Amino acid sequence: MLKLARRYLRRIDGPLLLMCAACSVLSVVVLVSIGQNQLGSINKASVQFIASALGLMLALVFSSVDIHALARAWPLHAVLSWGLVLPTLFLHNVRAGFLTIGYDAGGTSNYSWYRVGGMTFQPAELAKISFILTLALHLYTVRGRVNKPRNLLLLLLHIGLPVLVIHIQGDDGTALVFLGIGLVMLFAGGLSGWLVAGGLAAVCGGAVALLRLKPNLLKGYQAKRILAVLHPEDPALADFTYQQNKGAMAIGTGGLTGTGLAGEHIFVPNAWNDFIFSYLANALGFLGALAALALLFGILVKILATALRSADALGRSICVGVFAALFWQCLINLGMNLQVLPVIGVTLPFFSAGGSSVVMIYLCIGLVLAVGRRPARSRALAAGPVE
């Protein structure tokens, strides 16, 4: 049994899994510090530890699945995931015993959560995995014919409808991540570069024209969050610039090695979630922040390398989708922390506190591990039975 386990572990991407585990360890350490210095409790660190351990085990389980069978089972996971998302569009903070549907976790108009007892779950995280699988299957089905008008229109609908649903749900940050995943997968699936350039120009021009025709299209707090990035010193925007100003201050005062996990820290609101990078840079300094970024960069490179190495078009598309999900989350979250993008509630993968999001990220990593195992399995079958 032990011999089989060692042989199995040799066939998966060990360095990728180790980098993910290292991110989780660093996350738990930082969350313990935040709990002791700001929250008076290490509950968030405990939940993160349990979720990360569970996620690692599920990643190993998922690494053995048949990705083609999983993708073809789209009616099952699509109905399950979107069936959980859709009620939150209409039900806001509706309680049914110990369950709250459409829970407003952040005190804004984002009702995208379920609250079960004392724990919260965001179904859009599960829908994200289903979205990657179904879009990968769609691209696999029309491979080589992506640029045909009918196929392209259906693919754009496949991307646009989930983005619209998440937007209506109130989670524009996640909607942007969904859009980013879809566009990257579509481009990697063979979309013409000319169509990409034309589409980007049309979207940018249309957005500018729409905002000029309907200047009140953005909700008040959304417009002020954008203005807060452009005018961080404006006293009239103090309520919206406070968090990012504090985050930038925390990063800037961290120095080379930081103030220490038990030292004095710049207070940053919501440091355990969207702004954990600011706290990490303050506590561990430039070297700690660089280590975190190096781990995330290494994970992205390994995922992309798996995609490029895969001879299976479906597996390659799945890896591209996972890469895009993590890339856009990292880019948006770091942009928020560095005060170059508005705060839109996008977490830093592996690091930000959140049990459901951590587990779902590890499930995505499991899919990448499964794709990475396929070439080895194919070579073994081609070689015939071992004596």
PEWO-V931707 format. One record per pair of residues at least 4 apart in sequence whose ideal C-beta (glycine too) atoms are under 7 Angstrom apart, sorted by sequence separation. I is the first residue (numbers start at 1). J is the second residue. D is the distance in Angstrom with one decimal. If there is no record, write none. Layout:
I/J/D + I/J/D
This chain:
1/5/6.5 + 2/6/6.4 + 3/7/6.4 + 4/8/6.2 + 5/9/6.3 + 6/10/6.5 + 7/11/6.9 + 13/17/6.5 + 14/18/6.1 + 15/19/6.4 + 16/20/6.6 + 17/21/6.3 + 18/22/6.3 + 19/23/6.7 + 20/24/6.7 + 21/25/6.4 + 22/26/6.4 + 23/27/6.2 + 24/28/6.4 + 25/29/6.5 + 26/30/6.3 + 27/31/6.1 + 28/32/6.4 + 29/33/6.9 + 30/34/6.4 + 31/35/6.1 + 32/36/6.4 + 33/37/5.9 + 34/38/5.3 + 35/39/4.7 + 42/46/5.9 + 43/47/6.4 + 44/48/6.3 + 45/49/6.3 + 46/50/6.5 + 47/51/6.0 + 48/52/6.0 + 49/53/6.4 + 50/54/6.2 + 51/55/6.0 + 52/56/6.4 + 53/57/6.8 + 54/58/6.2 + 55/59/6.2 + 56/60/6.8 + 57/61/6.5 + 58/62/6.0 + 59/63/6.3 + 66/70/6.5 + 67/71/6.1 + 68/72/6.3 + 69/73/6.4 + 73/77/6.4 + 74/78/5.0 + 75/79/5.9 + 76/80/6.4 + 77/81/5.9 + 78/82/5.8 + 79/83/5.3 + 80/84/6.9 + 81/85/6.6 + 82/86/6.0 + 87/91/5.2 + 104/108/6.9 + 106/110/5.6 + 123/127/6.1 + 124/128/6.3 + 126/130/6.7 + 127/131/5.9 + 128/132/6.7 + 129/133/6.5 + 130/134/6.0 + 131/135/6.0 + 132/136/6.1 + 133/137/6.5 + 134/138/6.3 + 135/139/6.3 + 136/140/6.2 + 137/141/6.3 + 138/142/6.7 + 139/143/6.4 + 142/146/5.8 + 148/152/6.5 + 149/153/6.1 + 150/154/6.5 + 151/155/6.3 + 152/156/6.3 + 153/157/6.5 + 154/158/6.3 + 155/159/6.6 + 156/160/5.7 + 157/161/5.9 + 159/163/6.4 + 160/164/6.0 + 161/165/6.4 + 162/166/6.3 + 163/167/6.3 + 164/168/6.4 + 165/169/6.4 + 171/175/6.2 + 172/176/6.4 + 173/177/6.8 + 174/178/6.4 + 175/179/6.5 + 176/180/6.3 + 177/181/6.4 + 178/182/6.4 + 179/183/6.3 + 180/184/6.2 + 181/185/6.2 + 182/186/6.1 + 183/187/6.3 + 184/188/6.2 + 185/189/6.0 + 187/191/5.0 + 191/195/5.7 + 192/196/7.0 + 193/197/6.4 + 194/198/6.2 + 195/199/5.9 + 196/200/6.4 + 197/201/6.4 + 198/202/6.2 + 199/203/6.2 + 200/204/6.2 + 201/205/6.0 + 202/206/5.8 + 203/207/6.2 + 204/208/6.5 + 205/209/6.2 + 206/210/6.0 + 207/211/6.4 + 208/212/6.4 + 209/213/6.3 + 210/214/6.0 + 211/215/6.2 + 218/222/4.3 + 220/224/6.4 + 221/225/6.3 + 222/226/6.9 + 223/227/6.3 + 224/228/6.1 + 226/230/6.9 + 227/231/5.7 + 228/232/6.4 + 237/241/5.1 + 238/242/6.1 + 241/245/5.2 + 242/246/6.3 + 243/247/6.3 + 244/248/6.2 + 245/249/6.3 + 246/250/6.3 + 247/251/6.6 + 248/252/6.2 + 249/253/6.1 + 250/254/6.8 + 254/258/4.8 + 259/263/3.8 + 270/274/5.5 + 271/275/5.2 + 272/276/6.1 + 275/279/6.6 + 276/280/6.0 + 277/281/6.2 + 278/282/6.4 + 279/283/6.1 + 280/284/5.6 + 281/285/6.9 + 284/288/2.2 + 286/290/6.0 + 287/291/6.5 + 288/292/6.6 + 289/293/6.3 + 290/294/6.1 + 291/295/6.5 + 292/296/6.6 + 293/297/6.0 + 294/298/6.1 + 295/299/6.5 + 296/300/6.5 + 297/301/6.3 + 298/302/6.3 + 299/303/6.4 + 300/304/6.3 + 301/305/6.1 + 302/306/6.5 + 303/307/6.7 + 304/308/6.4 + 305/309/6.0 + 306/310/6.3 + 312/316/6.3 + 313/317/6.4 + 314/318/6.5 + 315/319/6.4 + 316/320/6.5 + 317/321/6.5 + 318/322/6.6 + 319/323/6.1 + 320/324/6.2 + 321/325/6.5 + 322/326/6.6 + 323/327/5.8 + 324/328/6.1 + 325/329/6.5 + 326/330/6.1 + 327/331/6.1 + 328/332/6.0 + 329/333/5.9 + 330/334/6.0 + 331/335/6.1 + 332/336/6.5 + 333/337/6.5 + 334/338/5.9 + 348/352/4.8 + 354/358/6.1 + 355/359/6.4 + 356/360/6.3 + 357/361/6.4 + 358/362/6.7 + 359/363/6.5 + 360/364/6.7 + 361/365/6.6 + 362/366/6.5 + 363/367/7.0 + 364/368/6.9 + 365/369/6.4 + 366/370/6.4 + 367/371/6.6 + 368/372/6.4 + 369/373/6.5 + 373/377/5.9 + 374/378/6.1 + 375/379/6.3 + 376/380/6.4 + 377/381/6.5 + 378/382/6.3 + 379/383/6.3 + 9/14/6.6 + 12/17/6.9 + 34/39/6.4 + 39/44/6.9 + 65/70/5.4 + 95/100/5.1 + 96/101/6.8 + 115/120/5.2 + 116/121/6.4 + 146/151/5.9 + 147/152/6.1 + 166/171/5.5 + 167/172/6.0 + 186/191/4.8 + 191/196/6.0 + 218/223/4.4 + 254/259/6.8 + 259/264/5.6 + 270/275/5.5 + 271/276/6.1 + 283/288/7.0 + 284/289/6.7 + 310/315/4.5 + 335/340/4.9 + 336/341/5.4 + 347/352/3.6 + 35/41/5.5 + 36/42/6.7 + 94/100/6.9 + 104/110/6.5 + 114/120/6.8 + 145/151/5.4 + 146/152/6.4 + 211/217/6.1 + 231/237/6.3 + 259/265/6.0 + 310/316/4.5 + 335/341/3.2 + 35/42/3.8 + 93/100/6.2 + 94/101/4.7 + 104/111/5.3 + 113/120/4.9 + 114/121/4.8 + 139/146/6.9 + 210/217/6.4 + 234/241/7.0 + 268/275/4.9 + 271/278/6.8 + 281/288/6.8 + 336/343/5.2 + 347/354/6.1 + 35/43/7.0 + 94/102/6.0 + 103/111/6.9 + 105/113/4.6 + 113/121/6.8 + 166/174/5.3 + 167/175/4.4 + 271/279/4.1 + 280/288/5.9 + 281/289/4.1 + 350/358/6.9 + 35/44/6.0 + 93/102/5.9 + 102/111/4.0 + 113/122/5.3 + 114/123/6.7 + 142/151/4.5 + 146/155/6.8 + 166/175/4.1 + 187/196/5.9 + 228/237/4.9 + 232/241/5.0 + 280/289/6.1 + 307/316/4.9 + 310/319/6.6 + 332/341/6.1 + 32/42/5.3 + 35/45/5.4 + 91/101/4.5 + 92/102/4.3 + 93/103/6.2 + 103/113/4.1 + 112/122/5.8 + 227/237/5.9 + 268/278/5.0 + 347/357/6.0 + 91/102/4.4 + 93/104/5.9 + 103/114/6.1 + 268/279/5.8 + 350/361/6.3 + 92/104/6.9 + 103/115/4.1 + 112/124/5.8 + 163/175/5.1 + 166/178/5.8 + 228/240/4.0 + 232/244/6.8 + 280/292/6.0 + 307/319/3.5 + 332/344/6.8 + 349/361/5.4 + 31/44/5.3 + 32/45/4.4 + 88/101/6.5 + 101/114/6.1 + 224/237/6.0 + 228/241/4.5 + 232/245/6.1 + 253/266/6.0 + 306/319/5.1 + 307/320/5.2 + 333/346/5.1 + 31/45/3.8 + 87/101/5.4 + 88/102/4.4 + 100/114/6.8 + 265/279/6.7 + 332/346/4.3 + 333/347/6.3 + 87/102/6.9 + 99/114/6.7 + 100/115/3.8 + 105/120/5.5 + 163/178/5.0 + 225/240/5.6 + 333/348/4.4 + 162/178/5.5 + 163/179/4.9 + 224/240/4.8 + 228/244/6.6 + 250/266/3.9 + 266/282/5.5 + 303/319/5.6 + 307/323/6.6 + 28/45/5.3 + 31/48/5.4 + 99/116/5.7 + 103/120/6.3 + 138/155/6.3 + 249/266/5.3 + 265/282/5.3 + 329/346/5.6 + 98/116/6.5 + 250/268/5.2 + 265/283/6.2 + 329/347/6.7 + 330/348/6.7 + 92/111/4.5 + 98/117/5.1 + 303/322/5.7 + 304/323/5.3 + 329/348/7.0 + 330/349/6.3 + 28/48/5.3 + 138/158/5.6 + 159/179/6.9 + 246/266/6.2 + 303/323/4.5 + 329/349/5.2 + 27/48/5.9 + 28/49/5.0 + 246/267/6.5 + 247/268/5.2 + 246/268/4.7 + 261/283/5.2 + 88/111/5.5 + 135/158/5.8 + 159/182/3.3 + 246/269/6.8 + 259/282/6.1 + 260/283/6.4 + 300/323/6.1 + 326/349/5.1 + 28/52/6.9 + 88/112/5.5 + 135/159/6.9 + 258/282/6.4 + 259/283/6.0 + 243/268/6.9 + 258/283/4.9 + 243/269/4.9 + 258/284/4.3 + 300/326/6.1 + 159/186/6.9 + 243/270/6.9 + 251/278/5.4 + 254/281/4.6 + 258/285/3.3 + 299/326/6.9 + 300/327/5.9 + 24/52/3.7 + 247/275/5.0 + 250/278/4.3 + 254/282/4.5 + 257/285/4.3 + 250/279/6.3 + 253/282/6.3 + 256/285/5.1 + 251/281/4.3 + 255/285/5.1 + 256/286/5.2 + 257/287/5.9 + 258/288/5.7 + 131/162/5.5 + 155/186/6.0 + 247/278/3.7 + 250/281/6.5 + 251/282/6.7 + 254/285/4.5 + 255/286/6.9 + 256/287/6.2 + 243/275/6.7 + 250/282/3.9 + 254/286/6.5 + 296/330/5.6 + 21/56/6.3 + 127/162/6.9 + 85/123/4.8 + 84/123/3.6 + 85/124/6.0 + 325/364/6.6 + 17/59/6.7 + 81/123/6.3 + 84/126/6.8 + 85/127/5.3 + 124/166/5.8 + 322/364/4.5 + 146/189/5.4 + 146/190/4.4 + 147/191/6.6 + 81/126/4.4 + 82/127/5.8 + 146/191/5.6 + 147/192/5.1 + 322/367/6.3 + 81/127/4.1 + 139/185/6.4 + 144/190/7.0 + 322/368/5.5 + 124/171/6.2 + 131/178/6.4 + 135/182/6.3 + 147/195/6.7 + 81/130/4.4 + 132/181/6.5 + 136/185/6.9 + 318/367/5.5 + 319/368/5.4 + 124/174/5.0 + 128/178/6.9 + 131/181/6.8 + 135/185/5.5 + 139/189/4.0 + 12/63/5.2 + 78/130/5.1 + 319/371/5.4 + 77/130/4.5 + 296/349/7.0 + 318/371/6.0 + 77/133/6.8 + 78/134/5.9 + 277/333/6.8 + 315/371/3.7 + 112/169/4.8 + 277/334/6.4 + 111/169/6.8 + 112/170/6.0 + 74/133/6.4 + 111/170/5.4 + 112/171/4.3 + 274/333/6.6 + 278/337/5.0 + 292/351/6.9 + 312/371/7.0 + 315/374/5.8 + 74/134/4.8 + 110/170/4.2 + 277/337/4.6 + 109/170/4.9 + 110/171/5.1 + 310/371/5.4 + 71/133/5.0 + 274/336/6.3 + 275/337/6.0 + 306/368/5.5 + 312/374/5.6 + 70/133/6.3 + 74/137/6.2 + 310/374/6.7 + 311/375/6.5 + 71/136/6.2 + 303/368/5.3 + 306/371/5.7 + 310/375/6.9 + 71/137/4.2 + 306/372/4.7 + 309/375/6.9 + 274/343/6.8 + 274/345/6.3 + 277/348/5.7 + 276/348/5.9 + 274/347/6.1 + 273/347/6.2 + 277/351/7.0 + 276/351/5.1 + 89/165/7.0 + 276/352/5.2 + 274/352/6.6 + 89/168/5.5 + 273/352/5.0 + 85/165/6.4 + 89/169/5.6 + 273/353/5.6 + 88/169/5.5 + 272/353/4.5 + 273/354/7.0 + 85/169/6.7 + 251/337/6.9 + 247/337/5.2 + 248/339/4.8 + 244/339/4.7 + 244/343/6.5 + 243/343/6.4 + 232/339/6.2 + 229/339/6.5 + 229/340/6.8 + 229/341/6.6 + 229/342/5.2 + 228/342/6.7 + 226/342/4.9 + 225/342/4.0 + 225/343/5.5 + 189/317/6.2 + 188/317/6.9 + 185/317/6.0 + 188/320/4.4 + 185/320/5.4 + 184/320/6.3 + 185/321/5.1 + 185/324/6.4 + 181/321/5.5 + 184/324/3.8 + 181/324/4.4 + 180/324/5.8 + 181/325/5.2 + 181/328/7.0 + 177/325/6.4 + 180/328/3.9 + 177/328/5.0 + 177/329/5.9 + 176/332/6.9 + 173/332/6.9 + 176/344/6.9 + 177/346/6.5 + 143/313/5.4 + 173/344/3.8 + 172/344/5.8 + 173/345/4.3 + 140/313/5.4 + 173/346/4.2 + 140/314/4.3 + 171/345/6.9 + 137/314/6.7 + 140/317/6.3 + 136/314/5.7 + 139/317/5.1 + 136/317/3.8 + 136/318/4.6 + 133/318/6.7 + 136/321/5.9 + 132/318/6.1 + 135/321/6.6 + 132/321/3.5 + 132/322/6.4 + 132/325/6.9 + 128/325/6.2 + 33/261/4.1 + 37/265/5.9 + 44/272/5.3 + 33/262/7.0 + 125/356/5.5 + 129/360/6.2 + 29/261/6.9 + 125/357/5.2 + 128/360/6.8 + 38/271/6.4 + 122/356/5.8 + 126/360/6.3 + 129/363/5.9 + 110/345/6.7 + 121/356/4.6 + 122/357/6.8 + 125/360/4.1 + 129/364/6.2 + 119/355/6.9 + 34/271/5.4 + 34/272/5.0 + 106/345/6.4 + 31/272/6.0 + 71/314/6.2 + 34/279/6.0 + 30/276/6.4 + 68/314/6.1 + 67/314/6.3 + 67/315/5.6 + 30/279/6.5 + 30/280/5.1 + 33/283/5.9 + 67/318/6.2 + 30/283/6.7 + 26/292/6.2 + 23/295/5.1 + 22/295/5.6 + 23/296/6.9 + 19/295/5.3 + 19/298/5.0 + 20/299/6.3 + 19/299/5.1 + 16/299/6.5 + 16/302/4.3 + 15/302/6.6 + 13/302/6.4 + 13/306/6.8 + 67/367/6.6 + 58/359/6.6 + 62/363/5.7 + 55/358/5.4 + 59/362/4.4 + 63/366/5.1 + 67/370/5.3 + 51/355/3.8 + 55/359/4.7 + 58/362/5.8 + 59/363/6.9 + 62/366/2.6 + 67/371/6.2 + 48/353/5.6 + 54/359/5.9 + 58/363/5.7 + 61/366/6.8 + 62/367/6.0 + 65/370/5.4 + 52/358/5.7 + 55/361/6.8 + 56/362/6.2 + 59/365/4.8 + 63/369/3.5 + 64/370/6.9 + 51/358/4.2 + 55/362/2.9 + 59/366/3.8 + 63/370/5.0 + 47/355/5.0 + 51/359/5.4 + 58/366/6.2 + 62/370/6.2 + 44/353/4.5 + 48/358/6.5 + 59/369/6.4 + 63/373/6.3 + 31/353/5.8 + 27/350/5.9 + 27/351/4.5 + 24/350/5.8 + 23/350/3.7 + 23/351/6.4 + 20/350/6.5 + 20/362/6.9 + 20/365/5.6 + 16/365/6.9 + 16/368/7.0 + 13/369/5.8 + 12/369/4.8 + 13/372/4.9 + 12/372/6.6 + 12/373/6.0 + 11/373/5.6 + 11/376/5.2
